[in-house]
Amino acid sequence: MPRTKGGPKTRRRHKRLLKRAEGYWGARRKLFTIAKETVDRALAYAYVGRKQKKRQFRRLWIVRINAAIRPLGMSYSRFISALNVANIEIDRKVLSDLAHQDPAAFAAIVRKTQECAA
């Protein structure tokens, strides 16, 4: 079978991939085969990273809420349970933002949950 030579389509494909490999070190940005492996791996890490980002932010929100709630005499788990009993539907992102930006409003929510839980 005759060898196929790299025509315009192949060149275009190679250029597109090498463009994605800009900023890598050495052969990883210059040689197509090595750049292809590196870009594929980078895309896989990026996919996983998008999932991890959600987990990490949730952990941060929980830590912030817990840090703000302890001085008010409650634990995080009891606070979340009391929120459910009081039918207050505020997500962790908003709660942590309130605890961080507006402690007075956060304290008011905590008082409301303590009234309903007691």
N, C-alpha and C positions, 0 to 999 in steps of 0.2 A: 504494500500500500504506500502511495507516495506521501511524503511529508507535507503537511499543510503549513504554509507560511503565514506569519502574523499580518493580517490585513487590517483595514481601518477599524473593523469591529473589535478585534483583539487589542489594538493599540488604545482604543477608546476605553475599553474595560480596564486595561492596565493603568492608564492614566487616572481613571476615576478612583481606583483602589489606592494608588500611590498618593493621590491627593489626600485621602483619609489618613495616610500614614505620615503626613508632615508633622514634624516635631519629634519624631522618634529618633533614636540614636543609631548611627552607623548604617549597617545594611538593612536594618529594620525599616528604613525609610527609602532606601535606594533600590533594593532588589525585590522584584515582584513576588517571588515565592515566599521569601522570608517576611515581607511586608504583609502578605495575605494571611499568613499564620498569626502574626501579631495583631492585625486588625480584627480577625475573627475572635481571638481571645479577648481583645478589648471590648468587643461588642457583647460577648458573653458576660464579662464582668459588669458592664453597664446595665445589662438586663437584671442581673442579680442585685446590683446596687439600687435599682429603682424599687425593688421589693424591700430591701433592708432599710431604705430611707424612711419608709412608712413606720416600720417597727421602732426605729431609733427615735423618731419624733414622738411616738406614743409614750415611749419610756421617759423622754424628757418632760412631757406634760405631766406624767404621773409623779415624777420626782418633784416638780415645781408645786403641784397641788399638795403633796405630802409635806413639803417644807413649809408651806403657808398654813396648813391646817393644824400642825402639831402645837404651835403656840396658843391656838384657840381651844386646846383641850380635846382633840379628836384624832383618831387615826384615819389613814386614807381609806381602808376597807370599810370602816364604820360610816365614814362620810358618803361613800358611793352607795352603800346600802340604804342610808337615810335619804339620799336623793331619790332613789327608786321608790321608797315608801311614800315620800312627799310628792311624787309624780312631777318632779322637776326634771325636765328633759334638756339639760345643757351638756354638750359634749366636753370631753377632756381638754380639747384645744382651747375652747372659749374659757373654761374654768381656769386653766393655767394662765391664760392671758389676763383674766381678771385678777388673779392672785398676784401677778407680776406688776400690772399697770395700775390697778385700782383696788387696793387692799380693803377699803371701806365697803365697797360693793360686795366683795368676796366674803367679808365678815357677815354682812347682812344675809347672804345666802346660807352661810353656815348656821346662823341663828335660826333661820327659817327651818332648816333640816333638823336642828336639835329640838325645836318645838314639836314637829311632826313625829319625830322618832320617840319622844318621851311620852 
